[in-house]
């Protein structure tokens, strides 16, 4: 490795450290703010389950420290969500050196769009999927089966679903990025549409907590729609092939 490569690697690592430090500071500030109102956040977080629990039922914790660590993890999750615009901006900033000058101009819009899509996906999961999913799961309670959900189990399941829906809603942004890198294009996505639709239902069957078709369609449906949105986005914003410039150059050389 020559001196130039060593310097390039050092600069790249320095940039990575800077991005990580800024992201951690943003998460820390948002975590501190969220922990100050964590009781209110917890009440809102538990609402989809509380709405379907039998009367006089509540969540339980089975170890002394479980409730304490739950509030810490809940505040940290909120901190990451609130800081997501800064986090995505740092991610795009880190990959910026590999982009063309005209592509760097869309850095901030891409970062904001990435954060918006992730938060929108999490909100969709919480507002649209959680109520029927937990209603289905609690529907098996009866005179000899009393639900006693634990804080740890509810948090683990809810967090997994929120991350899953947030990641799913990043699909158009990811596809545009792959198109910018020349890996996919609109024709490729249209050609493999049927396989994408099949994969959408497979992913929904794996990630949804219930076996019923309705809840699985609530995840597969947005995936299918987002795939179609991705095709349009790639067609509009993907890398364009330039075919006229070489001809102009060659003609110029001929005249010379």
N, C-alpha and C positions, 0 to 999 in steps of 0.2 A: 504493500500500500504506500503510494507516494505521499508527499507532503500535502499536495492539493486535496487528495481524497481524505486524508486525516483531518484537515481543516474543515472540509465539508461535513464529515461525520460529526465533528465536535460542534459545529454550528447547528446541525440538525438536533443533536441531543440537548443542546442549550435551549433551543426553541421548544422542544418537547417538555423540558423541565418548566419553562415559563408558562406553557399552556396548562400543565398540571397544577402549578401553584395558584394561578388565577382561578381555575375551576374549583380547587379546594377552598380557597378563600370565599368564593361565592356561595358554595354549599354551606360552609361554616356560618356565614352571616345569616343565610336563610334558615338554617337549622336552629340558630339561637332565637330568631323571631318566631318560628313555628313552635318551639318548646314553650314559649311564653303563653301560648294559647292552646296548648296540647289537649286540655280537657275538652274544649269546644270542638277541636278537630276530631278527637276520639268519638264524641257523641255523633258527629256527622258521619264518621267513618263506619260506625256500627249500625247506622239507620237501616240499610237494606235488610239486615238480619233481624233487628228489633221489630221491624214491621210485620214479620211473619212468625216470630216466636210466640208460643202460647202465653196467655196472661200470667203475670208474676214469674216469668222466666227471665234469666239473664245469662251472660257469659260467665265462665268461671276461670280461675287460674289455679294450677295444681302445684306450684312451687312458690316459695316466698318471694323470689326475685323476678318471677315471670311478668307481673304487671309493670314493675319498674322498667325492665328492659323493653317491654312492649311500647311504652310511651317514648323511650329513647329511639327505638326503631321507627316508630310512627313519625316522630319529629324529623328524623334523618331522611325518611322517604319524602316528606313534604319539602324538606330543604333541597333535595335533589330535583324534585319536580319544579320548584320555584326557580331554581338556578339553572334549569335546563337551557334557556336561551343563551346564557353565558357559556355553558358547557359545549353546546353545539357550535357556538361561534369559535371557541378554541379548537374544536376538532377541525372545522373548515379552515381555520387559520393555519393549522399544522400541515394540512395537505396543500395549502395555497402555492408553495414553491413549485409544485409539479403542474400547475395550471398555466394556461396562456394568460397574457395580460388582459384580454377582453373577458376571460372567464373569471378573473379575480374580482372584477367589478360586481359580480353577482354573489360575492362571498357573504355579505351581510344579509341580503334577502334569503339566500339558501339556509343560513343559520336560523333566522327567524321562522322560516317555513318549516324547518325540521322540528324546532321546538313546538310550533303550533300543531303540527301533525301528531307529535307524540302526546302532547297534552290533550288534544282532541280525541285521540284513541283511548286514552285512559278515562276521559269523561264519558265517552260512549259506553265503555265497559261498565262503569259505575252506575250510570243513569238508565241504560237500556237493558243490559244483560244481567246485572246483579239481582234486581227485583224478581224476575221470573225464575232465575236459577235457584235462588235461596228459597223461594216459595215452593218449588218442586222438591228440593231436598228436605225441607221441613214438613212436607206433606205426608211423610211416612210416620209421623208421631201419632200415637193413639193412647189408649188407656194403659197399655203395658209397655209402651216405648216412649220414654220421656227424653226430649232432646236436652243435652247438657254440653253445648259447644264450648270449647276452650278458647281463650284469647289467642293463644299461640297458633292453633289450627286455623282460626278465622283470618288472622293476619297473614299467615303463609299462603292460604288459598287466594285471598283477595289481592295480595301483592303480585302473585304469579299471573293472575288474570289481568291486572292493570298493566304490567310490563308487556304481556303478550299483546294486548290491544294497542298499546302505545307503539310497539315495534311493528305491528301489522300496518298501522296507518302511516308508517314511514316508507311504505312500498313505492309510491310515486317518486319521492325524493331519491331513493336508492336507484330506481330505474333510470332516472335522468342522469345521475352520476355515472352509472355504467355506460349510458349512451355517450356521455361526454368523453369517456375513456375509450370509446370505440368498441366496447364489448358486445353491446346489444343495439338493436335499432327497432323501429316501429314494425317493419316487415317481419323480423324475427319473432317479436312478441305476438303479432297476429297469427303467425304460423303455428305457434305452440300454445294458443289460447286454450284448447280443449284439455291439454295436460295441466295447465295452470288451474283450471276450474276443478279438475279432479283433485289436485294437490290441496286446493283450498278446503275442500270438504274433509280430506284426510287430516290436515292440520287442525281443523275445527273439532273433529272427533277426538283428537289427542288432548287438546288444551281445555276444552269445556269440561266443567266438573260434573255435568249431568249427561245421562245417555239418551235423553229425549231429543227428537229431531228438531223441535222448535228452537231450543237453545243453541244447538249446533249450527242451525241456519243463521242465527243471529251473529255468529262469528264468520261463517263461510260467506254470507251475503256481502258484508263489507269488503271481504277479501276479493270477491269477484268484481265488485264495483270499482275498487281501488286498482285492480289490474287493468280494467278498461280505461280508467283515468290515467294510468301510467302510459298506456299506448298513445293517448292523445298528447300527454306531456312530453314524451320522448319524440314524437313527431314534430312538436313545436319547438322544443328547446334542445334536442339532441344535436350531436355533431353533424354539421352539414358537409357533404363532399364537395370540394371545389374542383371543377373540371375545366374551367375556362382559363385559369392562370397558366398552366403549362403550355397551352396552345399559344397564348399571347407571348410567353417567353420565347418559345421556339420560333414564332414568326419574327420576333424582334431580333433574334440571333441570325435568322436568315437574311434579313434586310441589312444587318451589319456586315 
